[in-house]
Every structure is written in C-alpha cells, then in structure tokens.
Amino acid sequence: MTATASSAPTVSRWGRRLRWVAAAAALAGIDLTLKAWAQTTLAGAPIEAGPVDLKLAFNPGAAFSIAADAPSWVMLTLTTVITTAVAVGGWVVAPRANLLTRVALAAILGGAAANVIDRAPDGVVTDYLHTGWWPTFNLADTFIVLGATALIIATLIGNSDEREPFSPEHHADDRG
C-alpha cells in the first residue's frame, strides 16, 4: 500500500473472487437441491400454494421455451458458452467491482450454472414454479433475472470500488 492508501482493512483480490464464486456456488446448490426435490415430490402431484404453485415441468429450450426444438447438444453448448463467459467476466470484474455488482454477477452465474448442470444429463431444465399466467420456471431463472436487474441498477448508479481506484502500479504485484 502507498502512504495515501486508506488504512481500512480490505479484502484481497483473491478474497473477493473466492467470495463471489462461493456465493454463486451456494445459489446453484440451492436451486439444484430444489430441482431434485421437485423431481421426487412433484411428479404427478402438483402442490397448490397460492399465487405460485409447485408444478413439475421440463424445458428443453431456453427462457420461455425458445429453441425448444433445437437439438439438446446445441442448447447445452450454447448455455455452457454463455455461462463460461459470465464466469470469466465475473472473475475479471469481481476484484474491483462494488458489492451490488458482485452480488448481481454471483446470482447470474449461480442461476446459469445450475441450469447448465441440470440440463447436462438429459437435455432439459427442471422447472417447478408455476403461476398459471407465466411460463413455469425455477429458482435459477429467478436468480438470473434478479441478478440482471441488479447489474443494470449497479451500472446506472456507478460501479465505485470499495477500495482504492485501480492503478497499474498499485496492482502490478497483485495480478491473478
């Protein structure tokens, strides 16, 4: 640190990255657990729960069943490439991003990763949240939408770093 640097404790670049990855993994784990529960519990036995019912469905396509007729390997490849791009982008951005941006990116990555993992074995994504007026969806989809919304908000309000401004000299020994 330089003499003008803040004396407040900061989390290292690796610490921010690891927290971001851990948050994404936790969100993916929550959704995958609920998908497993839905497949076991809701098969042939939907649960009426008010505005959002629990009803098992499978989606071979992307959001709103877009490209549902595409070969499953195409959807798996496409969603894996997009998820990988989010992971790489988040890995690069996380060390300097503000908390809202990191949370948003973790939600997007966690949701996308859960859907890719769910799609891998059989080419479909398990959905279980049903409103009757909206296509059936899952918690991972909710994470992606809320994360994208938060990312837009973070972009609009600015992405001020909680640490010092980035400078190549300051971070020359902190790469990776």
Secondary structure in CASP SS format (residue, H / E / C, confidence):
PFRMAT SS
TARGET T0000
AUTHOR 0000-0000-0000
METHOD secondary structure of the structure
MODEL  1
M C 1.00
T C 1.00
A C 1.00
T C 1.00
A C 1.00
S C 1.00
S C 1.00
A C 1.00
P C 1.00
T C 1.00
V C 1.00
S C 1.00
R H 1.00
W H 1.00
G H 1.00
R H 1.00
R H 1.00
L H 1.00
R H 1.00
W H 1.00
V H 1.00
A H 1.00
A H 1.00
A H 1.00
A H 1.00
A H 1.00
L H 1.00
A H 1.00
G H 1.00
I H 1.00
D H 1.00
L H 1.00
T H 1.00
L H 1.00
K H 1.00
A H 1.00
W H 1.00
A H 1.00
Q H 1.00
T H 1.00
T H 1.00
L C 1.00
A C 1.00
G C 1.00
A C 1.00
P C 1.00
I E 1.00
E C 1.00
A C 1.00
G C 1.00
P C 1.00
V C 1.00
D E 1.00
L E 1.00
K E 1.00
L E 1.00
A E 1.00
F E 1.00
N E 1.00
P C 1.00
G C 1.00
A C 1.00
A H 1.00
F H 1.00
S H 1.00
I C 1.00
A C 1.00
A C 1.00
D C 1.00
A C 1.00
P C 1.00
S H 1.00
W H 1.00
V H 1.00
M H 1.00
L H 1.00
T H 1.00
L H 1.00
T H 1.00
T H 1.00
V H 1.00
I H 1.00
T H 1.00
T H 1.00
A H 1.00
V H 1.00
A H 1.00
V H 1.00
G H 1.00
G H 1.00
W H 1.00
V H 1.00
V H 1.00
A C 1.00
P C 1.00
R C 1.00
A C 1.00
N C 1.00
L H 1.00
L H 1.00
T H 1.00
R H 1.00
V H 1.00
A H 1.00
L H 1.00
A H 1.00
A H 1.00
I H 1.00
L H 1.00
G H 1.00
G H 1.00
A H 1.00
A H 1.00
A H 1.00
N H 1.00
V H 1.00
I H 1.00
D H 1.00
R H 1.00
A C 1.00
P C 1.00
D C 1.00
G C 1.00
V C 1.00
V E 1.00
T E 1.00
D E 1.00
Y E 1.00
L E 1.00
H E 1.00
T C 1.00
G C 1.00
W C 1.00
W C 1.00
P C 1.00
T C 1.00
F E 1.00
N C 1.00
L H 1.00
A H 1.00
D H 1.00
T H 1.00
F H 1.00
I H 1.00
V H 1.00
L H 1.00
G H 1.00
A H 1.00
T H 1.00
A H 1.00
L H 1.00
I H 1.00
I H 1.00
A H 1.00
T H 1.00
L H 1.00
I H 1.00
G C 1.00
N C 1.00
S C 1.00
D C 1.00
E C 1.00
R C 1.00
E C 1.00
P C 1.00
F C 1.00
S C 1.00
P H 1.00
E H 1.00
H H 1.00
H H 1.00
A C 1.00
D C 1.00
D C 1.00
R C 1.00
G C 1.00
END
